[in-house]
Amino acid sequence: MDNFKKTLSDASTFVSRAVQFTEEKLGKAERTDLDPHLVLLEQKTDNCKGYTEKIKNNAAAVLVPNPAARAESLFFDNVPVDKIGLKNERLTNLEYLGNDMIEAGNEFGVSTPYGAALVRVGQTQQRLGQIEKDYISSGNEGMIAPLQRFLDGEMKNIMRERKILENKRLDLDACKNKVRKARSMATQPQKEGVDPRAVLDQAENELRLCQAEFDRQAEITRLLMEGLSQTQTNHLRHLKEFVQAQVNYYSEAHTTMQELHRELSGLTPPSTSPLPQDLKLQRGQVLLDYDANGPDELSLLAHEVLNVYELDPESEDFLVAERGTKVGKIPRAYVKIIS
């Protein structure tokens, strides 16, 4: 029976609030204005909530740019999408690339310059993939997860209290409307069996109760919203941790790539040119077609560009030209030196 009465009372309150809200929208009922300071606090709270959500979501996009990857539960620890950390067994794109490079390098032969380079670059890609995982994890733990906890905890509690305050305000205005109607009835001819004074007293008692509950809820909501200014200290710490994660990530990636660059600089393929390495290289553009007159000469095509060298000893009539693996003498008059 008690549960039935409570359900009936809740339904009556809900209907009363709905009627009050509708009449306010239609301009048929007065509305109690909140304190200007409370209105300002609500605006600041809405801004805080909106910008915190944007920062959290955009930071997650920076850590994992692919929207599909962020949405797939395979990418996240313990399923919640807002917890960004990649699972250790899930390979990053860099690690996939590294594995393929190492496999190809071993297939081509680590004794060849290209095979050795592929293996070394592949190892670096794997290292970069692990650095990326560490960056995602530290960035998530440093800022994204704390901001999500703030939104799910403190901010959610404030929004709930604001909703309660709005309901208390609707109750208060509904009671004010009842008092106005009761006072209007008191000035009219009395109906049999109805005591206008008793109706007015009951309405005024309900109004005093609603006013007290509204004032108490307004104070609770005000204190909670004013406390949001203290959260910026925590958010600043989270922001610094996110920046530190980026510093570590880019620093480690830069160091790793610099080491790779130095090692690759030492992997120079052996020269396949049959010419001595101490000859002075020049670039020459062929002016006219030329057909070789012997096996020691090279045929030419107009406008092609070749590597050319001086003969040793130098000759007034001929140069040595190189096209791929073919080398031969060419007439000096058929070539214009361009570099």
C-alpha positions as CSV (number, residue, x, y, z in Angstrom):
1,M,0.0,0.0,0.0
2,D,2.8,2.4,0.9
3,N,4.5,1.7,-2.5
4,F,1.2,2.4,-4.3
5,K,0.8,5.7,-2.5
6,K,4.4,6.7,-3.3
7,T,3.9,5.7,-7.0
8,L,0.7,7.8,-7.0
9,S,2.5,10.7,-5.4
10,D,5.4,10.6,-7.9
11,A,2.9,10.4,-10.8
12,S,1.1,13.4,-9.5
13,T,4.3,15.4,-9.1
14,F,5.4,14.4,-12.6
15,V,2.1,15.6,-14.1
16,S,2.2,18.8,-12.1
17,R,5.8,19.6,-13.4
18,A,4.8,18.7,-16.9
19,V,1.8,21.1,-16.8
20,Q,3.9,23.9,-15.3
21,F,6.6,23.4,-17.9
22,T,4.1,23.4,-20.8
23,E,2.3,26.5,-19.5
24,E,5.7,28.3,-19.2
25,K,6.5,27.5,-22.8
26,L,3.1,28.7,-23.9
27,G,3.5,31.9,-21.8
28,K,0.6,31.1,-19.6
29,A,2.5,30.7,-16.4
30,E,5.1,32.8,-14.6
31,R,8.7,31.4,-14.1
32,T,10.9,31.9,-11.1
33,D,14.3,33.4,-12.3
34,L,17.4,31.9,-10.8
35,D,19.9,34.1,-9.0
36,P,22.2,35.9,-11.6
37,H,25.3,34.4,-10.0
38,L,23.7,30.9,-10.3
39,V,23.0,31.6,-14.0
40,L,26.6,32.6,-14.6
41,L,27.8,29.5,-12.8
42,E,25.6,27.3,-15.1
43,Q,27.1,29.0,-18.2
44,K,30.6,28.3,-16.9
45,T,29.7,24.7,-16.1
46,D,28.3,24.1,-19.6
47,N,31.5,25.6,-21.1
48,C,33.7,23.5,-18.9
49,K,31.7,20.3,-19.8
50,G,31.7,21.1,-23.6
51,Y,35.4,22.0,-23.9
52,T,36.5,19.1,-21.7
53,E,34.6,16.7,-23.9
54,K,36.1,18.2,-27.1
55,I,39.7,18.1,-25.7
56,K,39.2,14.5,-24.5
57,N,37.8,13.4,-27.9
58,N,40.4,15.3,-30.0
59,A,43.3,14.0,-27.9
60,A,42.0,10.5,-28.4
61,A,42.0,11.2,-32.2
62,V,45.6,12.4,-32.0
63,L,46.7,9.2,-30.2
64,V,44.7,6.9,-32.6
65,P,43.9,8.9,-35.7
66,N,41.8,6.1,-37.4
67,P,38.2,6.4,-36.2
68,A,37.5,2.8,-37.0
69,A,40.4,1.7,-34.9
70,R,39.2,3.8,-31.9
71,A,35.7,2.2,-32.3
72,E,36.9,-1.4,-32.6
73,S,37.0,-3.1,-29.2
74,L,40.0,-5.1,-30.4
75,F,42.0,-1.9,-30.1
76,F,41.1,-1.1,-26.5
77,D,41.7,-2.5,-23.1
78,N,38.6,-3.9,-21.3
79,V,36.3,-2.7,-24.1
80,P,35.4,0.9,-23.0
81,V,36.0,3.0,-26.1
82,D,37.2,6.0,-24.1
83,K,40.1,4.0,-22.7
84,I,42.6,4.2,-25.6
85,G,45.4,1.9,-24.7
86,L,46.3,-0.6,-27.4
87,K,46.5,-4.2,-26.4
88,N,50.0,-5.5,-26.3
89,E,49.2,-8.4,-28.6
90,R,47.8,-6.1,-31.3
91,L,50.5,-5.0,-33.7
92,T,50.7,-1.4,-34.9
93,N,51.0,-0.5,-38.6
94,L,54.7,0.2,-38.0
95,E,55.2,-3.2,-36.5
96,Y,53.5,-4.9,-39.5
97,L,55.8,-2.9,-41.8
98,G,58.8,-3.9,-39.8
99,N,57.9,-7.6,-39.9
100,D,57.5,-7.6,-43.6
101,M,60.8,-5.7,-44.2
102,I,62.7,-8.2,-42.0
103,E,61.2,-11.1,-43.8
104,A,62.0,-9.7,-47.2
105,G,65.6,-8.8,-46.1
106,N,66.2,-12.4,-44.9
107,E,64.8,-13.7,-48.2
108,F,67.0,-11.4,-50.3
109,G,70.0,-12.2,-48.2
110,V,71.5,-10.2,-45.3
111,S,74.9,-10.4,-47.1
112,T,73.6,-8.0,-49.7
113,P,73.4,-4.3,-49.0
114,Y,69.7,-4.1,-49.8
115,G,68.8,-7.2,-47.7
116,A,70.9,-5.9,-44.8
117,A,69.3,-2.5,-45.0
118,L,65.8,-4.0,-45.1
119,V,66.4,-5.9,-41.9
120,R,67.9,-2.9,-40.1
121,V,65.0,-0.6,-41.2
122,G,62.5,-3.3,-40.3
123,Q,63.9,-3.5,-36.8
124,T,63.6,0.3,-36.5
125,Q,60.0,0.2,-37.6
126,Q,59.3,-2.4,-34.9
127,R,61.0,-0.1,-32.4
128,L,58.9,2.9,-33.5
129,G,55.8,0.7,-33.2
130,Q,56.6,0.0,-29.5
131,I,57.4,3.7,-28.9
132,E,54.0,4.5,-30.4
133,K,52.3,2.1,-28.1
134,D,54.0,3.6,-25.1
135,Y,53.0,7.1,-26.3
136,I,49.3,6.0,-26.6
137,S,49.4,4.4,-23.2
138,S,51.0,7.3,-21.4
139,G,48.9,9.9,-23.2
140,N,45.7,8.0,-22.2
141,E,46.7,7.5,-18.6
142,G,48.1,11.1,-18.4
143,M,45.1,13.1,-19.7
144,I,42.3,11.2,-21.5
145,A,41.4,8.8,-18.7
146,P,41.4,11.5,-16.0
147,L,39.2,13.8,-18.1
148,Q,36.8,10.9,-18.7
149,R,36.7,10.2,-14.9
150,F,36.0,13.9,-14.3
151,L,33.1,13.8,-16.8
152,D,31.7,10.6,-15.5
153,G,32.1,11.6,-11.8
154,E,32.1,15.2,-10.7
155,M,30.5,16.7,-13.8
156,K,27.8,14.1,-14.0
157,N,26.9,14.7,-10.4
158,I,26.7,18.5,-11.0
159,M,24.4,17.9,-14.0
160,R,22.2,15.7,-11.9
161,E,21.9,18.3,-9.1
162,R,21.1,20.9,-11.7
163,K,18.3,18.7,-13.0
164,I,17.0,18.3,-9.4
165,L,17.1,22.1,-9.0
166,E,15.1,22.6,-12.2
167,N,12.4,20.1,-10.9
168,K,12.3,22.0,-7.5
169,R,11.9,25.2,-9.5
170,L,8.9,23.7,-11.4
171,D,7.4,22.5,-8.1
172,L,7.9,26.0,-6.6
173,D,6.2,27.8,-9.5
174,A,3.4,25.2,-9.5
175,C,2.8,26.0,-5.8
176,K,2.8,29.7,-6.5
177,N,0.2,29.2,-9.1
178,K,-1.9,27.2,-6.6
179,V,-1.7,30.1,-4.1
180,R,-2.8,32.6,-6.7
181,K,-5.8,30.4,-7.6
182,A,-6.6,29.9,-3.9
183,R,-6.5,33.7,-3.2
184,S,-8.7,34.3,-6.3
185,M,-11.2,31.7,-4.9
186,A,-11.3,33.5,-1.5
187,T,-12.7,36.7,-3.2
188,Q,-15.4,34.8,-5.0
189,P,-18.7,33.5,-3.6
190,Q,-18.1,30.5,-1.5
191,K,-19.3,27.1,-2.7
192,E,-21.0,24.7,-0.4
193,G,-18.7,22.3,1.4
194,V,-15.5,24.2,0.3
195,D,-13.6,26.4,2.8
196,P,-11.5,28.8,0.7
197,R,-9.5,29.8,3.7
198,A,-8.4,26.2,4.4
199,V,-7.5,25.8,0.7
200,L,-5.5,28.9,0.8
201,D,-3.7,27.9,4.0
202,Q,-2.8,24.5,2.6
203,A,-1.5,26.1,-0.6
204,E,0.6,28.6,1.3
205,N,2.1,25.8,3.5
206,E,3.0,23.9,0.4
207,L,4.6,27.0,-1.1
208,R,6.7,27.6,2.0
209,L,7.9,23.9,1.9
210,C,8.7,24.1,-1.8
211,Q,10.5,27.4,-1.3
212,A,12.7,25.9,1.4
213,E,13.5,22.9,-0.7
214,F,14.3,25.1,-3.7
215,D,16.6,27.3,-1.7
216,R,18.4,24.3,-0.2
217,Q,18.9,22.7,-3.7
218,A,20.0,26.0,-5.1
219,E,22.7,26.2,-2.4
220,I,23.9,22.6,-3.0
221,T,24.1,23.2,-6.8
222,R,25.9,26.6,-6.3
223,L,28.6,25.0,-4.0
224,L,29.2,22.2,-6.5
225,M,29.5,24.5,-9.5
226,E,31.8,26.9,-7.6
227,G,34.0,23.9,-6.8
228,L,34.7,23.4,-10.5
229,S,37.3,26.2,-10.4
230,Q,39.5,24.0,-8.3
231,T,39.4,21.2,-10.9
232,Q,41.4,23.3,-13.3
233,T,44.5,22.7,-11.1
234,N,44.1,19.0,-11.7
235,H,43.4,19.5,-15.4
236,L,46.6,21.5,-15.7
237,R,48.5,18.6,-14.2
238,H,46.9,16.2,-16.7
239,L,47.7,18.6,-19.6
240,K,51.4,18.7,-18.5
241,E,51.5,14.9,-18.4
242,F,50.1,14.7,-21.9
243,V,52.7,17.2,-23.2
244,Q,55.5,15.1,-21.5
245,A,54.2,12.0,-23.2
246,Q,54.5,13.8,-26.6
247,V,58.0,15.1,-25.7
248,N,59.1,11.6,-24.9
249,Y,57.5,10.1,-28.0
250,Y,59.0,12.6,-30.5
251,S,62.4,12.6,-28.8
252,E,62.7,8.8,-28.8
253,A,61.4,8.6,-32.4
254,H,63.9,11.2,-33.5
255,T,66.8,9.5,-31.7
256,T,65.8,6.1,-33.2
257,M,65.6,7.5,-36.7
258,Q,68.9,9.4,-36.4
259,E,70.7,6.2,-35.4
260,L,69.1,4.4,-38.4
261,H,70.2,7.2,-40.7
262,R,73.8,7.0,-39.5
263,E,73.9,3.2,-40.0
264,L,72.3,3.4,-43.5
265,S,74.9,6.0,-44.5
266,G,77.6,3.4,-44.0
267,L,75.8,0.9,-46.3
268,T,77.0,2.0,-49.7
269,P,76.6,-0.5,-52.5
270,P,79.8,-1.5,-54.4
271,S,80.3,0.4,-57.7
272,T,79.3,-1.5,-60.8
273,S,81.1,0.9,-63.2
274,P,84.0,-0.5,-65.1
275,L,85.7,2.9,-64.9
276,P,88.3,3.8,-62.3
277,Q,86.7,5.6,-59.4
278,D,89.2,8.5,-59.4
279,L,88.1,9.9,-62.8
280,K,86.4,13.3,-62.7
281,L,82.7,12.8,-63.5
282,Q,80.8,15.2,-65.7
283,R,77.3,15.2,-67.2
284,G,77.0,15.7,-71.0
285,Q,74.0,16.1,-73.3
286,V,74.2,14.6,-76.7
287,L,73.8,17.1,-79.6
288,L,73.4,14.7,-82.5
289,D,72.9,11.0,-83.2
290,Y,76.2,9.1,-83.6
291,D,76.8,5.5,-84.7
292,A,79.8,3.8,-83.2
293,N,82.7,3.0,-85.6
294,G,84.2,0.2,-83.5
295,P,83.7,-1.9,-80.4
296,D,85.6,0.6,-78.2
297,E,83.1,3.4,-79.1
298,L,79.5,4.1,-77.8
299,S,76.6,4.9,-80.1
300,L,74.7,8.1,-79.1
301,L,71.1,9.4,-79.3
302,A,70.4,13.1,-79.6
303,H,69.3,14.8,-76.4
304,E,70.2,11.9,-74.1
305,V,72.3,12.7,-71.0
306,L,75.3,10.6,-70.1
307,N,78.1,10.4,-67.6
308,V,81.3,11.5,-69.4
309,Y,85.0,11.4,-68.4
310,E,88.2,12.7,-69.8
311,L,90.6,10.1,-71.2
312,D,93.8,9.5,-69.5
313,P,95.8,11.0,-71.1
314,E,93.3,13.6,-72.3
315,S,92.3,13.6,-76.0
316,E,91.3,16.6,-78.1
317,D,88.8,14.5,-80.1
318,F,87.3,11.9,-77.7
319,L,85.7,11.5,-74.3
320,V,84.7,8.4,-72.4
321,A,80.9,8.0,-71.9
322,E,79.0,5.7,-69.6
323,R,75.4,4.5,-70.1
324,G,74.4,1.9,-67.5
325,T,77.0,-0.9,-67.7
326,K,78.2,0.1,-71.2
327,V,81.3,2.3,-71.6
328,G,82.9,3.6,-74.7
329,K,84.6,6.5,-76.5
330,I,82.5,9.2,-78.0
331,P,83.4,12.2,-80.2
332,R,83.9,15.3,-78.0
333,A,82.1,17.5,-80.7
334,Y,78.8,15.5,-80.3
335,V,78.5,16.3,-76.6
336,K,77.8,19.5,-74.6
337,I,79.0,19.4,-71.0
338,I,76.1,20.6,-68.7
339,S,77.6,19.9,-65.3
